[in-house]
C-alpha cells in the first residue's frame, strides 16, 4: 500500500483526522452549494418570483441526478475504503472503474427519458401553466448536462475514499467559481434568464469533471483507472449498488417528496408558495452542510477502520462525528431560525415573497438542530456496509414520514400543514436513527472485545 495514503487514514488521533477530512469537504460543499444558490439569487433579482418557481419545480429532477452520483459515488467509496483497509488494492481499483461506468450508463438513460417529453415530467412535478415556460427552459439544458453533474458528484466521493479531501474540495471550488462568473455574464449582460443559469451550471460541472479526471491521469492518485476495470463485474457492481442504493433511495425519496410538496403548495398556496419553497430549499442546503461534511469525513475513517477490524477507532470516530454534527446543528439552528428574513432577502426584493418566506421558515426549520445527527447516523451504516440499515435510514425521513404528513396535515391545516410536515418528519427520523444506531454501537463494542481477546465465545 502507498505509505502516504496509508498514513492518512491509519491515524489514532481520530478527532484530528475527522477535522482534517471534514473541513475540506465542508468548504468544498459550501462552494458547490453555490451552484443552486447563485442560480436562485440571480434569477430572483433579474427574472423574478416565477423564475425561482421554475427552478423549484425542476429541483426534484436535479435530485435524481444527484441520487445517481451519490449511489455510484458513496457505494463505490464505501467498498473502496474497506478494500484499502484490508489491503486489497486490485478490488479497490476494479470498484473505481465499475462505479464510473455505471454512473455514465444511468446518466444517459435519465437524459434520454427526460428529453423525450419534458412538459409531461414538469406537469407531473407540479408545474402550473404560468411556471411551465421557465421550468422547461431550465430543465432542457440541465438534462443535456446530466452526465457531468452525476460524474462530478461521484468523483467527489470516490477520490475522498482514498483519504484525499483536498482534490474534491478544489474541484468543487473551481466549478462553483466558474458557475458564479458565468451566471453573472449569461443572466445580466446577455439577458439569457433561466437558460443562462442552466448553461452556466452545466459548463461549470464539466470543468469540475475534467479537473477530477486529470487527478487520476496525472499519476498523483493512489488508485488508478485501468481500461479493463471499466467493464462490468457483477460481484463489484453488486457491492457498489447494495450500499449505494441507500443514497439513491434517500435522494429519490427526497425527490418524490419534493414533487408531493410542490403539488400541495400549488393546491393550498399557489405559485408564490412554490417560489417560497424554492428559497427555503436553498437555505436548507447551506444549513445541512455541516452534518453532510462531517459524515463525509467520517466515511473513509470508519470504512478503513472497520475493514481493518480496528473497532475501537471506529467507535471513537462515530462518537466524535455525532458530537460535532449535533453542536454544528445547534449553531446553525440559532442563526437561521431566529432571524430568517435577512436570508430570504438575499434571494428576492419582493415584499410578499419575503413575508411568506419568513413565516414558512419559522415552521420548516423548527427541528433544524436534529439534521446533523440524522445525516451522520445514516452514513454510519453505509460506511460499514450495513445495507438494510442504510436503506431504512435512507427512506425514513422523505418516504416514511414526510410524504404521508404532507398528504394528511394540509387536509386539516391548509398551507400551514405543509410547512409543519418538515419538523415533525425530522423528529420521527431522529427517533428511528437512534433505535438503529444504539444496537450497532453495542455490536461494534462486542467485536472490539473479541478482537482484544477479552471475550471468549463458547
Secondary structure, DSSP 4 states (H G I P E B T S, - for coil): --HHHHHHH--S-HHHHHHHHHHHHHHHHHHHHHHHHHHHHHHHHHT-HHHHHHHHHHHHHHHHHHHHHHHHHHHHHHHHHHHHHTT-HHHHHHHHHHHHHHHHHHHHHHHHHHHH-HHHHHHHTT--HHHHHHHHHHHHHHHHTHHHHHHHHHHHHHHHTTT--HHHHHHHHHHHHHHHHHHHIIIIIS--HHHHHHHHHHHHHHHHHHHHHHHHHTT-SSS---GGGGS--HHHHHHHHHHHHHHHHHHHHHHHHHHHHHHHHHHHT-HHHHHHHHHHHHHHHHHTHHHHHHHHHHHHHHHHHHHTT-HHHHHHHHHHHHHHHHHHHHHHHHHHHHT-HHHHHTT---HHHHHHHHHHHHHHTTTGGGHHHHHHHHHHHHHTT-HHHHHHHHHIIIIIIIHHHHHHHHHHHTHHHHHHHHHHHHHHHHHHHHHHHHHHHHHHHHHHHHHTTS----
